[in-house]
Amino acid sequence: MSSNPEFKHIQEYLDKGAIILDVRTDAEFDEGHVKEALHIVLDDLEDEIAQVKALEKPIITCCRSGARSERAKDILKDKGIDAINGGPWQNVDAYI
């Protein structure tokens, strides 16, 4: 498991009813993902902010390596959404 300090908050966020948001491409998502994850490709996230806000839940972002999910977290936080970067989707899946 990576040393990203946000990773220690994954269980805390899941306990708060967080939604897992996978921001990988369609092809990557189809190869495997966290069950029940919401899938919005990073490039489409700005256009889908209203959908994410409407969930009224904290968000755990994930991707393949953690880089895109970090960008997604920053986008969400800039829009007033409580979000953390969960890193690689397999990392988040280990908590499910």
N, C-alpha and C positions, 0 to 999 in steps of 0.2 A: 504494500500500500504506500502511496506517495506521502511526502511530508507536507503537502498542502494543508495549512491550518484549518481550512474550511471543511476538510473531510471529516474531522472529528464532530462536526455538527450535523452530519447526515442523519444519524439516528434521531437526534433532537428534532430535526425538521420533519422527519417521517412521523414522529410521535405527535406533531402539531397538524398532521394531515396534509403535508406538502404534496404537491404534484411534481412528478418527475417529467422534465422536459428534455427530450432528445433532439439535438439540433443538427444531426448528421444528415447526409444526403439520403434520398429514398433508397438507393441501392445499398448503402451501408446499413440503414435501418432494417431492410429486408433480410440482411444476413444474420441479424440477431439484435435483440433489444430487451430492455427491462419490461416485463409484463405490465400492462396498464399504462405504460409511458405515453405521454402526449408527444406527438411528433410534429415539429415545425422546423423546417430547414432554416438554418441561420440566416440565409439571404432573404427569407420571407418574414423573419421575426418582427421587424419594424411594422409591417403591414398587418400583423396579427396581434398587436399589443392589446387591442380592445378585447379580443377573445381570451387572452391570458388574464387580463384584469378582471374580467367577468367571473372567473373561477373563484376569486376572493380567497385564495389559498397561497401560502408560501410556495416557492418554486425551488426545486433542485435541478440545475442544468447538468447535462452530460453530453458527451460526444465520443470520439475515438481516443483522443489523447489528453483532453482537458483544455486545449487552446481555444477551440471554438466555443466550448461551454463557458469559458472565462469571458469571452466577448459577449455571449448571450446574457450572462449574469450582469455584466456592466450595463447593457442595454435595458434590461428589466429594472435594475436599481435606478437608472436615470429616469425611468417612467414611474417611479414610486412603488415598485413591486418588491416585496421582500423575497430575495433570492440569494442562493449560494451556489458555488460551482462544485458539483459532485465529481468532476473529472471524467475519466473513462467510464463508459456505461457499465462495464463489468464491475467496476469498483462500487457503483451504486447498487447494482444487482446483488452484490454480496450481502447487502443489508436487508434485502426483501425476503 
